Amino acid sequence: MRLLASFVVIFGFLLSFSLEASIELQPHRAYYTVTMESRPDPRSTVTDARGTMLIEFDKVCDGWTVQQRSETRLYHNDGTVEHIRWGYVTYEAEDGSLFTFNTYRKTDDELVEDIRGRAEKKGDLIVVTYQKPEKKTLQLQESVLFPIQHIKSLLGAAQEGEQIFPRVVFDGSSNDGASEINTFIGAKKVMAGNPVSEAAHQFANQPFWPVRFAVYGPEKADYEPVYVTTQDLLPNGIIKQYVIDYGGTKLHGVLDRIELLRESGC
């Protein structure tokens, strides 16, 4: 049984890379408004949330750079306000040979997380070298995907009509290694994701896939994911809107404005 499972995983991995050639991601800079999704959950002390998110995909001659920046204020039931800023900058080689990452998080102007390092493919392994928060080295299996590889493979699977897409991904956002991401891909559709601002950007009425990601830690000890996120994902990799569910708090991001970027010259 274990041999059969391994064969299926490896076959799916190889198939996903064969689909990548037909996927064209759109370099872009997207601006999102973030609010709390639905009413406050009684399990959480958070009563409201307000913020912004910036996501940038930029194509360079030999790979991709990705930047994400968010600023969120969480309003608690005791009257306090928690100010959270998060940043994420990566470079990923087109051939998957190199991935560099830098993640930080600040709470009320105090730096509480700073992760930096690089991951390189060496033979049949991926070697991850962390510079921060402490120097250490991890080894991952060659089948582990980097983020651009993952999104291209996911879009390829969506085009082929696949509904279940489980993969192990290393994105540099944790110092614990790779994460298991189980994805459900819904049927492609067109609908008003945010009727109030549908005219705000040129992709508002384009077809998209509703996708749901359940993200687990490096060692999946139980059935509860660390968090769950849903997205309205366009075929070019642009996210129309998203919801991140942390268990007690759900944050909803809606695309307000987008700038299309040209590929950088070599």
N, C-alpha and C positions, 0 to 999 in steps of 0.2 A: 504493500500500500504506500509506503514512504517513497519507493522508487517511482511509482506512478505519479504521485503528487509532484515530485521533483521534475519529472518529464514535462508535466503540464506547465509548471512555472517557467522552465527554460524555454519551452516552445512559445509561450506567450511573450516572453522577453524578446526573443528573436523576431517574432512577428511584429511587435511594436516598433522595432527599429526599421523594418522594411516599410512601414507606413509613414515614417517621418518625412521621407523625401517629398511627399505630396502636400505637406503642411507648410503654409507660408504665414508666419507670425507677422503682425503689423507693429513696427516700432511706434511707440506712442507714449504720451504722458497724460495720465488720467487723474482727474480730481473728483473726490467723492465727499459727500456730506454724510456724517455718521450720527445716528440717533438710536435710542433704545427701541427694540422691536417689541411691540405689544405692551401689555401692562407689566408692572414690576412683578417678579417672581417672589413668592413669600419665603423661599429658601435663601434669598439674597438680601443684604442690607442696602443694595443700590436701588434708588427710586427713580433715577433718570440718568441719561447720558447724552453728551453733546460733543461733537468733534469733527475732524477732517482726516482724510487719507489721501496721499499721493502715491501713485504707482507709475513707474517709468520703465519701459522696455526699450533699450537702445541697441541697435545692431552695429557692431564694429566688424572690421574685415575678417577677423578670425574667430568671432564668437559673439556673445551677448553680455551687456551689462544691465543689471536690474537694480533699481532703487525703490524703496518703499519708506515713506515717512508718515507717521500718524501722530495726532495730538488729540487726546480725549480727556474730558472732565467727567468724572463719575460723582454723582450727587447721592450721598448716603442719608439714611433715615434719622441719623443723629445730628444732621445739619452740616456735617463736614463735606468738603469737596476734595476729591483726589485727582490731581493733575498728572496724567501719564503721557509721556512722550516716548516713541519707539522709532528706531531707524534700522534700516537693513540695506546693505550695499554688497553686491556680488558681481563676479565676472565668471562666465562659463565658456570654455572653449567649444567651438562648433563640433569638434570631433570627440568631445567628452573626456579629453585627456587631463584637463585642469579645471579646478573650481576654487575660487578664493571667496572669502566671506568675512563680513564685519557686521555684527549686530550689537545694538545698545538699547537699553531701556532706562528711562529716568522716571522717578516718582517724586513729585513736588520738588523738582530740580536736583534731587539726589540720584547719582548714578548707582543703579542697583544691578545692572547686568552689562557686561562688556565681553563679547565673544569674538575672537579673531583667529583666522587660520587659513589653511589651504588643504585641498584634497587632490591627489594625483593618482592616475592609474599607473600601476607598476605591475606588469605581468598579468596574473590572474586576480590581483587584488587592487583595492582602492586604499591608499594610505592617507589618513587624515592627520595633519599636524596642527595642533592648537598652539597659538602664542599666548592667548588669554582665554579665560581667566587664570589658567595655569598652563604651563607647558606640558603637553602629553601627546601621545601618538596612539591612534586607533587603526585597526585594519578592518575593512569592509569587503564583502563579496563583490565580485565584478558586476553582478547583476543589479546592484543598487544604482538607482537613477539619480541624476542631478535635476534641479527644477525645470530647466528648459527641455531636457530630454523627457521629463515626465509630462509636461503640458503638451508637447508635440505627440507623444505616444497616446495620451488621453484623447486628443482631438482626432487622431487617426482611428482610434478604436470607436469613437462616436460616429465618424463617417461610415464605418463598417457596420454600424448598427449594434455594437456590443452594449450591454447594460451594466455588467459588473466588471470592474477594473481594479483589482488589488495589486499594489506595488510597494516596494520598500524604497524610500526616498531619503537622500541626505541633502539638507538645505542650509546647514550651518547656523540655524536659529537656536540650537541647543548644544551644550557641551557633552551630551550623553550619546551622541552618534546619530544613526539613521532612525527614521520613524516608519512604521507601517501605515499606509494610507489606503483604506478601502473606499472605492468610489462607485456610486450608483449613477448611471447616465440615463436621464429621462428622454422621452421622445422629442425630437426637434420641433419647435413651435415658434409662433409669433404671437405675442400678446403685450399689452401695455404693462410694463413693469412698474411704471410710476406715471400715471395719467396726467398729473399736475405739470410735469416738466418733460413730456415726451418730445417736445420740439427743441430741447436744450442741446442735443448733439445729433450728429448725422447717422448714428447707428441705432437710434431709438426703436425703429420699426423693423430692424433686420432680424432674420431667424436666429435662434439661439438654442442651446441645450441647457436644460436645468440639470445641474449636477450636485451631488451631495457627497462631501468628503468626511469620513470618520477617521480621525487621526489618533493613532496609538503611539505609546512610547517605544523605546528600543526593545523592551521586553514586555510583551503583551501578557500581563499577569491575570487579567480578567476581561470581561466583555465590555467594560465601560471605556469609551475613548477619552482621551485627554480633552478634546473638544471636537465639535462638529461644525462644519461650515457648508452652506449651500450657495451656489452661484448661478447666475444666468450668463452662460459662457458663449461668446460668439465664435464662429469658425476661425477667425484670425487671432484668437487668444485674448481679446478685449473682454473685460468683465463689465456687464451692464449694471448689475447690483449684486450684493452679497449679504448674507446673514451669518454671523459667527455666534455659536451657542456654547458658552462656557459652563453650562449646567444650571446656573442660577441667573445668569445675565446674558441677554441676546443683543448684539449690536448689529444694526442694519446700515449698510453703506449703499448710497445711490449715486450713480455717475451723473455729475452735473456738467462737466466740461471736459473736452478731450482735445489734445494737440497731436497731430500726426507728425512723426519725425522721419527725416531722411536717413538712409544708411550712411554711416561715417565712412569717409574714404580711407583706403589702406595706405 
